[in-house]
Amino acid sequence: MRIDPHVHCRDWKQSYKATIKDVVSLAKASGVDIVFDMPNTEPPIISRELVERRLRTAEEYGIKNGYYLYVGVTKDPKQIEEAVDLVTNHDRVIGMKMYAGRSVGDISVINGKDQAIVYRTLADAGYKGVVAVHCEKEGLFRNGLWDPAKPETWNYARSNAAEVESVRDQIKFAQEAGFKGTVHVCHISTPEAVELVDAARKNIRITCGVTPHHLLYSEYDAMKNGLMFKVNPPIRDAKTRDGLMLALRQGKIDWIETDHAPHTADEKLNSPYMSGIQSLNLYAALLGRLRTGGFTEKQLDDLTFGNIARVFGKVRVS
């Protein structure tokens, strides 16, 4: 049994990229039984109405078992309170997602003061579930360094420091608010951020996940494969990639998540140069690499199912 707790099905206005059915079918072909779908859709899933609509869409494809959904978080306390109710009382709403840095879609909480409000609102509401966070600090972006003719420059525009400092912020805000739920750092891409997460475990409930593309590829591959490898956070240099693999081996990373993100080739290769990699295609190759690298089946089971099911709690195995 495998869970991928981070996929982007498209549907609705973006059905031309992929549908829930497409992504679930690919997941099963890749050995993944259960997926958690992200809310940065068009429109973004931030209300009860849109949660119910999304689940109806899945059921229209005949998909219910094995499909779960995050609800997005904004800076509006009323919206956050509705999200708390949805996660607490709906068996298919698996957690919340906060974009602490802009990625793909129209949902984000950029300002640090607003992020702190999110944690205070969640703490006041007694929320004990998961808030998954896209950690990139926009104040540290250097967008002038990005040159589409040199795709590896995306790594310079969104540097390691942008992720590290955003992770530091989330830990600080969660501690100060007395947040009793779990902060999950999505698609962690730097060993420095992993060390922050690991050190924070003694004070708050916190986890992190890593993608196949951040473990298998380096900046060299981004140069070789061009804009098809543009992703948020960026693919890093080889030293950083190797540091992530070491952290995974040491048990400092809680699970593998693909951040599977379909776009058309035209959207990737031309303006707006969309970020995202269809990383479910790499899932089996990564597990094979880990096996040959000495990871035990127990470790792989924990990284692809056990740790995820334990933290989220409501996953049903059917």
Backbone bond lengths (Angstrom), bond angles and torsions (degrees), N, CA, C in turn:
res aa  C-N    CA-C-N  psi(-1)  N-CA   C-N-CA  omega(-1)  CA-C   N-CA-C  phi
1 M - - - 1.465 - - 1.531 109.21 -
2 R 1.345 116.42 128.08 1.465 121.45 178.99 1.528 109.49 -127.20
3 I 1.331 115.13 145.46 1.463 122.28 173.76 1.516 108.54 -120.73
4 D 1.328 116.68 133.98 1.464 120.94 166.43 1.531 106.94 -107.68
5 P 1.330 118.18 105.12 1.460 120.43 -173.76 1.516 114.53 -85.33
6 H 1.334 117.85 17.18 1.470 119.38 -177.78 1.524 110.10 -157.03
7 V 1.338 115.53 90.08 1.464 120.63 173.55 1.523 109.25 -129.36
8 H 1.326 115.26 157.84 1.452 121.79 176.28 1.532 108.75 -117.61
9 C 1.321 115.89 93.85 1.454 119.19 167.08 1.530 106.09 -75.72
10 R 1.281 119.71 158.12 1.466 119.95 -174.50 1.534 111.25 -109.38
11 D 1.322 117.69 -78.24 1.469 121.78 179.21 1.521 112.79 59.29
12 W 1.356 113.17 -175.21 1.466 122.35 178.47 1.535 110.03 50.97
13 K 1.304 118.79 -123.88 1.465 119.77 -176.50 1.527 112.59 -72.73
14 Q 1.339 116.75 -8.13 1.460 120.07 -178.88 1.532 112.33 -118.96
15 S 1.319 115.99 25.29 1.471 119.62 -179.79 1.522 112.49 -59.75
16 Y 1.325 117.02 -24.95 1.474 120.41 -179.70 1.539 111.26 -65.31
17 K 1.345 117.39 -21.61 1.471 120.20 178.69 1.521 110.93 -81.67
18 A 1.322 115.58 -46.96 1.468 122.21 -179.28 1.511 107.72 -178.06
19 T 1.323 116.28 158.03 1.457 122.01 176.31 1.527 109.12 -118.10
20 I 1.319 115.06 168.77 1.466 119.51 174.10 1.529 109.60 -54.75
21 K 1.324 115.86 -43.36 1.466 119.46 -179.66 1.524 111.10 -60.60
22 D 1.343 117.05 -43.14 1.465 120.66 179.61 1.521 111.29 -60.12
23 V 1.332 116.35 -47.01 1.461 120.65 -175.10 1.529 111.01 -70.38
24 V 1.327 116.91 -42.20 1.466 119.76 178.75 1.529 110.16 -64.07
25 S 1.321 117.45 -40.49 1.467 120.52 178.19 1.523 111.23 -62.72
26 L 1.340 116.51 -43.38 1.464 120.38 177.83 1.521 110.68 -64.44
27 A 1.328 116.42 -39.90 1.468 120.13 178.59 1.521 110.43 -58.82
28 K 1.317 116.37 -48.40 1.466 119.79 -178.53 1.529 110.82 -62.99
29 A 1.325 116.51 -39.47 1.460 119.90 177.82 1.530 111.62 -65.61
30 S 1.330 116.58 -23.67 1.466 121.79 -179.49 1.520 112.30 -93.50
31 G 1.354 117.08 1.01 1.450 120.87 178.32 1.510 114.64 93.44
32 V 1.339 117.30 14.81 1.466 122.46 -179.04 1.520 108.88 -105.57
33 D 1.324 116.97 127.76 1.459 122.23 -175.25 1.528 113.57 -95.39
34 I 1.339 117.16 -28.30 1.460 122.53 -173.16 1.522 108.57 -134.23
35 V 1.349 116.90 135.89 1.463 120.88 176.77 1.520 110.32 -126.09
36 F 1.344 115.35 149.67 1.457 123.03 172.05 1.524 106.83 -112.88
37 D 1.326 116.43 120.73 1.464 123.23 -173.54 1.532 110.99 -93.63
38 M 1.329 116.42 136.52 1.458 122.96 -177.36 1.538 112.01 -85.26
39 P 1.353 117.33 156.87 1.470 120.56 -169.96 1.517 116.06 -96.58
40 N 1.340 119.40 5.43 1.470 119.39 -177.51 1.524 110.55 -84.28
41 T 1.326 113.80 53.76 1.456 123.18 179.19 1.535 108.60 -87.57
42 E 1.302 116.73 -175.97 1.463 121.19 175.55 1.531 108.74 -125.63
43 P 1.354 117.76 102.25 1.470 127.93 3.14 1.523 112.08 -77.54
44 P 1.368 116.60 161.51 1.463 120.00 -179.72 1.526 111.83 -70.13
45 I 1.318 115.98 147.44 1.466 121.67 -175.78 1.525 108.78 -88.55
46 I 1.333 115.52 94.66 1.466 120.97 -175.52 1.524 112.22 -130.71
47 S 1.332 117.74 10.29 1.462 120.32 -177.52 1.525 110.01 -141.84
48 R 1.326 114.91 164.19 1.466 120.50 176.65 1.530 110.77 -59.65
49 E 1.317 115.85 -42.58 1.467 120.00 -178.79 1.528 111.19 -58.08
50 L 1.345 116.59 -44.58 1.457 119.88 -177.23 1.526 111.87 -75.67
51 V 1.327 117.69 -31.57 1.469 120.17 172.57 1.521 110.01 -59.48
52 E 1.339 116.53 -49.03 1.464 120.66 -179.01 1.524 110.85 -64.07
53 R 1.322 116.31 -38.61 1.474 119.63 178.32 1.523 110.70 -63.85
54 R 1.341 116.28 -41.48 1.460 120.20 -178.93 1.526 110.84 -63.60
55 L 1.313 116.09 -43.23 1.461 119.80 -179.53 1.529 111.25 -68.43
56 R 1.328 117.03 -33.57 1.481 119.10 173.70 1.519 110.60 -64.40
57 T 1.339 116.45 -39.94 1.461 120.12 178.17 1.526 110.39 -58.89
58 A 1.336 116.11 -45.00 1.470 119.55 178.42 1.523 111.10 -61.27
59 E 1.327 116.37 -43.42 1.469 120.04 -178.19 1.521 111.68 -66.71
60 E 1.342 116.93 -30.69 1.466 119.91 176.35 1.528 111.53 -62.98
61 Y 1.331 116.53 -26.61 1.468 121.11 174.33 1.521 111.54 -85.91
62 G 1.329 117.03 0.17 1.453 120.60 -177.02 1.517 113.04 81.01
63 I 1.347 116.19 19.83 1.468 120.64 -175.60 1.522 109.19 -111.67
64 K 1.308 116.09 122.02 1.453 121.86 172.39 1.516 109.37 -138.08
65 N 1.312 116.82 -61.01 1.456 119.84 177.79 1.527 110.32 -62.61
66 G 1.317 115.34 133.33 1.460 120.13 178.04 1.507 114.35 87.42
67 Y 1.333 118.28 2.49 1.471 121.17 179.97 1.522 109.77 -120.82
68 Y 1.343 115.65 120.81 1.457 122.54 177.07 1.524 109.26 -127.41
69 L 1.326 115.57 166.17 1.457 120.73 -169.01 1.525 111.00 -139.43
70 Y 1.332 116.34 139.25 1.464 121.34 168.27 1.531 109.27 -91.01
71 V 1.328 115.70 151.41 1.457 121.23 169.82 1.528 107.40 -106.52
72 G 1.327 116.61 136.02 1.453 120.94 -178.62 1.518 112.15 -74.00
73 V 1.329 115.21 156.45 1.463 122.75 179.87 1.520 109.20 -115.71
74 T 1.333 115.82 135.47 1.458 122.69 172.38 1.530 108.36 -113.46
75 K 1.324 116.69 -174.32 1.470 119.97 177.96 1.522 112.64 -88.20
76 D 1.324 117.98 2.40 1.459 122.63 -178.32 1.532 109.83 -84.10
77 P 1.332 118.89 115.38 1.468 120.43 -178.12 1.529 113.35 -56.66
78 K 1.319 118.21 -36.16 1.468 120.45 179.17 1.524 110.81 -64.53
79 Q 1.324 116.14 -41.39 1.459 119.60 177.60 1.518 110.61 -65.27
80 I 1.331 117.27 -39.57 1.467 121.45 179.23 1.528 109.89 -62.99
81 E 1.325 117.01 -41.81 1.464 120.83 179.44 1.524 111.33 -63.46
82 E 1.353 116.65 -38.81 1.467 119.13 175.73 1.518 110.50 -64.90
83 A 1.339 116.62 -38.57 1.466 120.56 178.04 1.523 111.03 -63.23
84 V 1.329 116.82 -39.80 1.464 120.38 177.00 1.522 110.01 -58.55
85 D 1.314 116.82 -45.93 1.467 120.76 -179.71 1.526 111.07 -62.57
86 L 1.332 116.58 -39.39 1.460 119.83 -179.41 1.530 111.43 -64.91
87 V 1.332 117.24 -46.68 1.456 119.69 -179.26 1.527 110.91 -66.89
88 T 1.327 115.86 -38.41 1.465 120.44 -176.34 1.520 112.39 -69.48
89 N 1.336 116.27 -36.75 1.467 119.70 -168.22 1.522 115.53 -114.97
90 H 1.327 117.95 -4.69 1.468 120.23 -179.82 1.517 109.18 -111.06
91 D 1.330 117.47 122.62 1.463 120.17 -172.56 1.519 113.54 -70.81
92 R 1.331 118.72 -13.24 1.464 120.89 -179.63 1.532 113.07 -103.40
93 V 1.334 117.55 -5.54 1.463 120.45 177.53 1.523 106.97 -95.18
94 I 1.316 116.24 109.16 1.456 122.09 -164.80 1.519 113.16 -86.70
95 G 1.332 117.84 -25.07 1.456 121.09 -177.04 1.508 110.26 176.61
96 M 1.341 115.77 -172.57 1.465 122.17 178.12 1.522 109.73 -111.01
97 K 1.327 115.32 155.45 1.465 120.75 176.43 1.520 108.94 -127.60
98 M 1.329 115.59 128.49 1.462 121.36 174.88 1.522 109.34 -119.21
99 Y 1.317 115.51 129.37 1.456 121.73 175.09 1.524 107.68 -95.72
100 A 1.346 116.36 99.57 1.459 121.07 178.99 1.522 111.33 -80.77
101 G 1.308 116.12 -1.82 1.463 123.43 172.48 1.509 107.06 -147.43
102 R 1.324 117.10 145.32 1.466 120.15 -178.77 1.520 110.16 -64.97
103 S 1.321 114.84 136.61 1.458 120.03 175.11 1.518 108.25 -128.94
104 V 1.320 117.75 -110.16 1.462 122.07 178.70 1.519 107.80 -113.12
105 G 1.325 117.12 126.24 1.455 120.92 -179.87 1.517 112.02 110.12
106 D 1.330 115.96 177.27 1.463 122.37 -173.06 1.521 111.81 -110.03
107 I 1.305 117.58 45.53 1.456 121.42 179.72 1.522 108.15 -138.83
108 S 1.335 116.98 118.94 1.458 120.55 -179.48 1.523 109.66 -164.94
109 V 1.335 114.84 156.14 1.465 122.43 174.18 1.526 104.93 -129.02
110 I 1.315 116.49 92.24 1.463 122.42 -166.95 1.519 112.79 -84.43
111 N 1.330 116.21 -43.07 1.451 121.48 -172.82 1.530 111.54 -74.11
112 G 1.328 116.66 136.01 1.452 120.48 -179.02 1.520 112.92 -60.30
113 K 1.312 117.32 -37.91 1.470 120.22 178.81 1.522 110.54 -62.99
114 D 1.331 116.44 -38.46 1.467 120.06 178.23 1.522 111.20 -69.33
115 Q 1.333 117.14 -37.15 1.461 119.90 176.60 1.525 110.62 -62.87
116 A 1.321 116.50 -39.96 1.467 120.34 177.50 1.523 110.59 -62.65
117 I 1.330 117.27 -37.74 1.471 121.23 177.52 1.521 110.43 -62.56
118 V 1.326 117.18 -38.58 1.470 120.41 178.35 1.527 109.73 -58.16
119 Y 1.322 117.39 -49.80 1.467 120.05 -178.11 1.526 111.92 -65.74
120 R 1.337 117.65 -38.07 1.467 119.91 178.60 1.524 110.72 -66.02
121 T 1.329 115.82 -40.77 1.467 119.53 179.11 1.521 110.51 -64.63
122 L 1.319 117.29 -42.60 1.460 121.02 178.18 1.527 111.17 -64.25
123 A 1.334 116.55 -41.31 1.465 119.88 178.95 1.521 110.80 -65.09
124 D 1.332 117.01 -43.80 1.467 120.86 -179.64 1.525 111.46 -63.61
125 A 1.344 116.19 -31.61 1.466 120.58 179.95 1.530 112.11 -81.76
126 G 1.329 116.89 -4.57 1.461 120.23 -179.53 1.518 113.65 73.43
127 Y 1.333 116.99 23.49 1.461 120.63 -177.96 1.526 110.74 -68.89
128 K 1.335 116.48 128.62 1.457 121.23 -179.82 1.521 112.90 -121.53
129 G 1.333 116.02 13.47 1.451 120.10 178.22 1.521 112.36 -87.79
130 V 1.319 115.59 -158.45 1.466 122.83 -175.38 1.522 110.30 -99.68
131 V 1.328 116.14 134.20 1.464 120.80 164.50 1.529 106.32 -116.20
132 A 1.325 115.61 112.07 1.461 122.13 179.56 1.521 108.30 -88.11
133 V 1.327 116.93 134.27 1.463 120.88 -171.73 1.521 111.15 -124.86
134 H 1.337 114.48 130.44 1.466 121.30 168.28 1.524 106.24 -84.74
135 C 1.331 116.72 109.36 1.466 121.91 -171.16 1.524 111.76 -100.89
136 E 1.319 116.53 98.56 1.453 123.03 168.62 1.529 107.03 -145.94
137 K 1.313 117.48 125.69 1.464 122.34 -175.95 1.519 109.55 -91.35
138 E 1.332 115.33 113.04 1.464 119.51 -172.33 1.523 112.90 -65.80
139 G 1.327 117.38 -27.17 1.456 119.49 178.71 1.516 113.14 -63.79
140 L 1.328 117.14 -15.24 1.459 121.94 178.89 1.526 112.89 -105.17
141 F 1.333 116.98 2.11 1.463 119.46 174.40 1.533 109.20 -67.16
142 R 1.313 115.49 143.42 1.474 121.49 175.44 1.525 107.19 -124.62
143 N 1.338 114.37 73.92 1.461 120.51 -170.75 1.523 113.08 -62.39
144 G 1.328 117.02 -23.13 1.454 119.92 179.02 1.516 113.64 -66.99
145 L 1.325 117.23 -15.85 1.468 120.98 179.02 1.526 113.04 -83.61
146 W 1.351 116.39 -11.28 1.460 120.36 -177.17 1.521 110.55 -79.51
147 D 1.328 115.89 125.41 1.457 123.11 178.25 1.527 107.88 -132.43
148 P 1.348 118.45 109.94 1.465 120.12 -178.71 1.529 113.65 -56.51
149 A 1.322 116.62 -24.24 1.465 119.22 178.04 1.530 111.82 -73.45
150 K 1.341 116.35 -14.78 1.462 122.50 177.29 1.531 107.41 -130.13
151 P 1.325 117.72 81.12 1.470 121.17 -170.36 1.524 114.51 -56.77
152 E 1.332 117.87 -26.48 1.461 119.70 179.77 1.532 112.33 -65.14
153 T 1.332 117.60 -15.88 1.462 120.50 -179.01 1.528 112.09 -70.25
154 W 1.336 117.81 -13.08 1.468 119.23 174.36 1.528 110.35 -59.61
155 N 1.316 116.95 -32.06 1.458 122.07 177.67 1.527 111.05 -66.60
156 Y 1.327 117.46 -29.12 1.466 120.26 178.84 1.529 110.23 -80.95
157 A 1.328 115.67 -35.80 1.461 119.46 -179.83 1.523 111.97 -68.11
158 R 1.352 115.86 -35.86 1.467 121.14 178.02 1.532 107.26 -120.17
159 S 1.301 115.59 81.02 1.453 122.36 -168.89 1.523 112.58 -73.45
160 N 1.332 114.93 170.72 1.460 121.11 174.23 1.521 111.05 -52.81
161 A 1.332 116.71 -40.64 1.463 121.41 -176.30 1.523 111.96 -61.61
162 A 1.331 117.56 -33.47 1.464 120.29 -179.98 1.521 110.44 -62.22
163 E 1.324 117.46 -39.66 1.463 120.33 176.39 1.525 111.30 -72.12
164 V 1.312 116.60 -47.48 1.466 120.76 -175.26 1.526 110.92 -58.51
165 E 1.326 116.73 -46.37 1.469 119.61 -176.93 1.521 111.84 -71.05
166 S 1.317 117.75 -30.73 1.465 119.65 175.20 1.528 110.52 -68.14
167 V 1.325 117.19 -41.07 1.465 120.01 175.98 1.527 109.98 -61.42
168 R 1.320 116.49 -42.75 1.464 120.59 178.00 1.535 110.48 -58.60
169 D 1.332 116.07 -41.87 1.464 120.66 178.42 1.527 111.79 -60.75
170 Q 1.344 116.33 -46.50 1.474 119.20 -176.37 1.526 110.73 -62.53
171 I 1.317 116.72 -40.40 1.468 120.76 178.51 1.522 109.99 -62.34
172 K 1.322 116.01 -45.88 1.469 120.83 -179.95 1.519 111.21 -61.47
173 F 1.339 117.01 -48.73 1.469 120.34 -176.77 1.533 110.90 -64.65
174 A 1.324 117.04 -40.79 1.463 120.39 -179.80 1.527 110.98 -65.03
175 Q 1.330 116.76 -42.58 1.467 120.26 178.68 1.522 110.87 -64.41
176 E 1.316 116.98 -47.40 1.460 120.87 -176.59 1.526 111.63 -63.47
177 A 1.329 116.40 -32.50 1.465 120.33 -178.77 1.528 112.28 -81.36
178 G 1.329 117.17 -14.07 1.458 119.59 -172.87 1.516 111.82 69.48
179 F 1.343 116.77 33.69 1.460 122.61 -179.00 1.524 110.13 -65.72
180 K 1.325 116.82 126.96 1.465 122.16 -175.91 1.529 113.44 -101.47
181 G 1.329 117.41 -2.21 1.453 119.94 176.28 1.523 110.84 -83.95
182 T 1.317 115.76 -164.21 1.468 122.22 179.98 1.515 110.10 -108.19
183 V 1.324 116.50 125.86 1.464 122.09 169.72 1.521 107.23 -87.55
184 H 1.329 116.67 121.00 1.460 119.22 176.39 1.520 109.34 -111.05
185 V 1.318 116.74 122.08 1.461 122.14 177.10 1.522 107.94 -87.72
186 C 1.321 115.50 111.56 1.469 120.87 -177.96 1.527 111.22 -73.81
187 H 1.320 115.00 153.02 1.475 124.69 170.88 1.530 112.67 32.99
188 I 1.317 116.24 56.49 1.467 120.51 -179.18 1.523 108.78 -64.08
189 S 1.342 116.57 138.40 1.469 118.75 -170.68 1.515 113.52 -128.73
190 T 1.350 118.02 3.53 1.457 120.37 -178.95 1.530 110.31 -135.61
191 P 1.327 117.86 137.88 1.469 120.11 176.40 1.525 112.58 -60.41
192 E 1.346 117.47 -31.66 1.464 120.18 179.40 1.528 110.77 -62.38
193 A 1.326 116.79 -40.89 1.463 120.29 177.91 1.523 110.83 -67.75
194 V 1.337 116.92 -37.27 1.468 120.13 177.13 1.524 110.15 -59.97
195 E 1.326 117.13 -42.38 1.461 120.14 -179.26 1.526 111.24 -64.70
196 L 1.340 117.81 -36.90 1.461 120.71 175.64 1.528 110.52 -61.48
197 V 1.324 116.00 -45.56 1.465 120.62 179.08 1.522 110.25 -60.96
198 D 1.317 116.11 -46.84 1.468 119.48 -175.79 1.527 110.99 -63.97
199 A 1.325 117.11 -39.27 1.462 120.39 179.37 1.527 111.73 -68.70
200 A 1.343 116.54 -30.48 1.467 120.70 -176.92 1.519 113.11 -77.28
201 R 1.324 118.14 -12.26 1.470 120.16 -175.32 1.529 112.35 -61.21
202 K 1.313 117.13 -25.62 1.469 119.38 -179.17 1.526 112.01 -75.09
203 N 1.333 116.93 -13.63 1.468 120.57 -176.59 1.524 114.40 -113.25
204 I 1.329 117.28 -32.58 1.460 121.20 -179.02 1.521 109.18 -138.71
205 R 1.321 115.32 165.46 1.465 120.33 171.83 1.520 107.75 -82.21
206 I 1.306 116.75 116.76 1.461 120.91 -175.74 1.518 109.85 -148.69
207 T 1.326 116.07 142.20 1.463 123.18 178.65 1.521 108.73 -136.66
208 C 1.321 116.13 168.46 1.460 120.77 173.65 1.521 109.39 -147.66
209 G 1.326 115.62 152.44 1.453 122.23 178.36 1.513 110.56 -126.59
210 V 1.326 116.64 158.42 1.459 121.47 -179.10 1.528 108.70 -131.73
211 T 1.330 115.92 148.90 1.462 121.37 -176.55 1.529 111.55 -96.54
212 P 1.331 116.23 158.26 1.473 118.98 172.18 1.523 112.79 -58.20
213 H 1.337 117.48 -40.44 1.467 117.94 -175.77 1.525 112.66 -69.16
214 H 1.336 118.03 -31.18 1.467 118.73 176.91 1.528 111.98 -76.20
215 L 1.324 117.39 -20.91 1.468 120.56 178.05 1.529 112.80 -89.85
216 L 1.324 116.73 -30.08 1.465 120.26 -173.27 1.524 113.53 -96.14
217 Y 1.329 117.30 -26.81 1.462 120.44 -171.62 1.519 112.18 -115.49
218 S 1.321 114.34 161.75 1.462 121.43 176.31 1.524 109.08 -134.19
219 E 1.308 114.70 178.74 1.461 121.81 178.78 1.532 111.51 -53.89
220 Y 1.319 116.67 -33.42 1.466 120.62 178.26 1.524 110.73 -60.36
221 D 1.342 116.40 -41.64 1.466 120.15 178.54 1.515 111.25 -66.75
222 A 1.346 116.28 -35.10 1.464 119.67 176.75 1.525 110.50 -64.27
223 M 1.315 116.74 -38.08 1.468 120.21 176.37 1.526 110.45 -65.17
224 K 1.321 116.26 -42.61 1.466 121.74 -174.83 1.523 112.00 -72.20
225 N 1.337 116.46 -39.23 1.463 120.89 -175.28 1.526 113.87 -97.91
226 G 1.295 116.26 -6.83 1.455 120.57 170.90 1.519 113.92 70.21
227 L 1.319 114.69 -146.68 1.460 121.77 -171.52 1.525 113.24 -66.12
228 M 1.318 118.22 -17.51 1.458 119.65 176.67 1.523 111.41 -63.96
229 F 1.344 117.15 -19.34 1.460 121.79 -178.84 1.529 112.54 -101.66
230 K 1.308 117.47 13.66 1.479 120.27 175.71 1.523 108.67 -76.08
231 V 1.349 116.48 126.88 1.453 121.20 -173.87 1.527 108.41 -154.80
232 N 1.336 116.40 156.83 1.468 121.94 176.25 1.528 109.29 -114.58
233 P 1.343 119.30 124.67 1.458 127.03 -9.99 1.526 110.83 -68.50
234 P 1.335 116.64 161.85 1.464 119.46 -173.65 1.523 113.24 -66.35
235 I 1.314 114.66 160.67 1.462 120.98 167.57 1.530 107.70 -70.28
236 R 1.323 116.37 131.27 1.466 121.59 -170.46 1.537 111.77 -97.82
237 D 1.334 115.39 -176.61 1.465 120.15 178.92 1.534 110.11 -73.20
238 A 1.310 115.51 168.60 1.470 120.77 -173.33 1.527 111.94 -62.85
239 K 1.321 118.17 -37.46 1.460 120.90 179.26 1.524 110.87 -62.19
240 T 1.321 116.24 -42.57 1.461 120.59 178.87 1.522 110.28 -65.47
241 R 1.324 116.90 -45.49 1.476 120.89 177.70 1.525 110.74 -56.75
242 D 1.328 116.96 -46.26 1.467 120.33 -178.46 1.531 110.95 -65.55
243 G 1.325 116.91 -33.40 1.452 120.39 176.11 1.515 112.24 -65.54
244 L 1.322 117.18 -36.34 1.465 120.93 175.80 1.527 110.93 -64.55
245 M 1.321 116.54 -42.57 1.463 119.47 179.46 1.528 110.69 -63.03
246 L 1.315 117.21 -39.83 1.464 120.77 177.22 1.526 110.75 -63.25
247 A 1.338 116.76 -43.42 1.463 120.54 179.05 1.523 111.19 -62.80
248 L 1.330 116.97 -37.36 1.457 121.01 176.74 1.529 110.05 -63.39
249 R 1.313 116.26 -44.38 1.463 121.65 -179.96 1.531 110.68 -63.33
250 Q 1.315 116.83 -34.81 1.468 121.91 -178.46 1.526 113.05 -79.74
251 G 1.324 117.40 -3.66 1.446 120.68 179.18 1.513 114.47 81.79
252 K 1.330 117.76 16.80 1.460 121.28 -178.62 1.530 112.96 -88.08
253 I 1.333 116.56 -11.23 1.467 122.27 175.75 1.518 107.36 -111.04
254 D 1.331 116.43 132.91 1.460 120.33 -168.46 1.517 113.93 -81.38
255 W 1.337 117.61 -34.94 1.464 117.64 -178.48 1.522 111.89 -162.01
256 I 1.317 112.85 169.16 1.466 122.57 175.91 1.525 108.32 -97.18
257 E 1.319 116.65 132.91 1.462 122.71 176.80 1.524 107.27 -139.20
258 T 1.326 117.53 137.26 1.462 117.07 -170.90 1.523 114.14 -82.00
259 D 1.330 118.85 -29.21 1.465 121.33 -168.95 1.529 109.48 53.88
260 H 1.326 115.69 40.41 1.468 121.76 -179.54 1.524 109.25 -58.95
261 A 1.347 116.81 122.30 1.474 120.51 -170.78 1.525 110.84 -138.49
262 P 1.330 117.81 90.80 1.463 120.77 -177.99 1.536 113.13 -73.12
263 H 1.328 114.80 135.85 1.463 123.78 168.25 1.524 107.09 -140.11
264 T 1.315 116.37 162.64 1.459 118.74 173.94 1.522 109.65 -76.53
265 A 1.318 116.36 158.22 1.467 120.55 177.59 1.516 110.97 -60.41
266 D 1.338 117.02 -37.84 1.465 120.10 179.77 1.525 111.03 -62.66
267 E 1.340 117.39 -40.91 1.470 120.71 178.68 1.520 111.80 -66.76
268 K 1.322 116.92 -30.45 1.458 120.67 179.90 1.531 111.66 -78.35
269 L 1.324 116.34 -41.66 1.457 120.54 -169.70 1.525 113.60 -90.63
270 N 1.319 116.66 -13.55 1.460 121.43 -179.83 1.527 109.13 -130.05
271 S 1.323 115.49 166.15 1.456 119.51 177.85 1.526 109.17 -51.92
272 P 1.354 119.42 129.08 1.474 128.11 18.73 1.518 115.60 -93.69
273 Y 1.354 119.23 16.88 1.471 121.86 177.32 1.535 110.60 51.37
274 M 1.325 115.93 60.80 1.464 121.23 -173.32 1.523 111.98 -59.85
275 S 1.314 115.47 144.72 1.460 122.21 176.55 1.522 110.41 -91.79
276 G 1.315 115.69 137.06 1.455 120.13 177.20 1.515 111.75 146.50
277 I 1.324 116.05 142.25 1.466 123.39 178.89 1.526 108.35 -125.52
278 Q 1.307 117.25 140.52 1.475 121.30 178.29 1.529 108.41 -82.40
279 S 1.328 113.85 76.22 1.463 120.50 -166.08 1.525 114.00 -80.93
280 L 1.336 119.05 -9.60 1.464 118.57 171.11 1.517 110.94 -59.62
281 N 1.330 115.92 -28.15 1.466 119.80 178.04 1.526 112.24 -65.29
282 L 1.331 117.43 -16.30 1.459 121.97 -177.76 1.526 112.80 -100.93
283 Y 1.332 116.65 -4.77 1.470 121.17 -169.94 1.532 111.77 -60.16
284 A 1.306 117.07 -52.18 1.467 120.59 -177.99 1.525 111.16 -64.55
285 A 1.341 116.63 -38.31 1.466 119.98 178.95 1.522 110.78 -63.98
286 L 1.334 117.17 -39.07 1.457 119.45 178.62 1.529 110.86 -64.55
287 L 1.331 117.54 -45.92 1.460 119.16 179.86 1.524 111.00 -60.86
288 G 1.334 115.81 -38.44 1.462 119.07 176.13 1.517 111.72 -62.61
289 R 1.323 117.04 -41.78 1.460 120.98 178.66 1.532 110.81 -63.37
290 L 1.328 116.25 -41.29 1.468 119.50 -179.65 1.529 110.94 -66.22
291 R 1.331 116.34 -40.18 1.472 118.96 178.73 1.524 110.94 -61.78
292 T 1.311 116.64 -48.16 1.462 119.10 -179.34 1.520 111.23 -68.19
293 G 1.340 116.47 -20.76 1.458 121.14 178.19 1.514 114.00 -87.10
294 G 1.342 117.44 4.14 1.447 120.00 173.26 1.511 116.47 101.43
295 F 1.322 117.91 2.26 1.463 119.65 175.49 1.528 108.96 -70.07
296 T 1.321 117.10 136.04 1.461 121.55 -179.87 1.530 110.07 -80.90
297 E 1.325 116.05 163.82 1.463 119.71 176.77 1.523 110.70 -63.47
298 K 1.326 117.54 -33.71 1.473 120.37 176.28 1.528 110.55 -62.68
299 Q 1.309 117.10 -43.98 1.463 119.90 177.08 1.528 111.23 -61.19
300 L 1.326 116.61 -44.32 1.461 119.98 -179.27 1.526 111.32 -65.38
301 D 1.320 117.14 -39.10 1.463 120.02 177.54 1.531 110.88 -63.42
302 D 1.327 116.72 -41.11 1.465 119.63 177.74 1.524 111.39 -64.44
303 L 1.330 116.73 -40.57 1.472 121.41 -176.20 1.517 113.06 -74.59
304 T 1.322 117.23 -22.33 1.465 119.88 -175.60 1.524 113.52 -114.68
305 F 1.334 116.88 -5.02 1.468 118.75 178.36 1.527 113.00 -150.38
306 G 1.327 116.90 -60.94 1.457 120.76 -167.71 1.512 114.51 -57.37
307 N 1.323 116.98 -49.75 1.468 119.71 -178.39 1.525 111.46 -65.51
308 I 1.318 116.34 -37.01 1.470 120.87 -179.26 1.521 110.26 -67.07
309 A 1.330 116.38 -49.09 1.463 120.64 -179.49 1.521 111.18 -61.85
310 R 1.321 116.68 -36.84 1.474 119.93 -179.41 1.530 111.31 -66.49
311 V 1.317 117.58 -43.60 1.467 121.11 -176.05 1.515 111.87 -72.94
312 F 1.329 117.73 -41.56 1.464 120.09 -176.21 1.530 112.09 -83.61
313 G 1.321 116.61 -29.81 1.459 120.03 170.39 1.512 117.00 79.89
314 K 1.311 118.74 -47.13 1.460 120.19 -169.66 1.530 114.21 -90.61
315 V 1.324 118.16 5.62 1.459 120.66 -179.46 1.521 109.59 -65.06
316 R 1.332 115.59 129.45 1.454 120.86 176.92 1.509 110.23 -104.41
317 V 1.324 116.96 129.99 1.454 122.15 177.65 1.511 107.22 -97.90
318 S 1.339 116.74 115.41 1.469 119.86 -176.80 1.519 110.42 -117.86
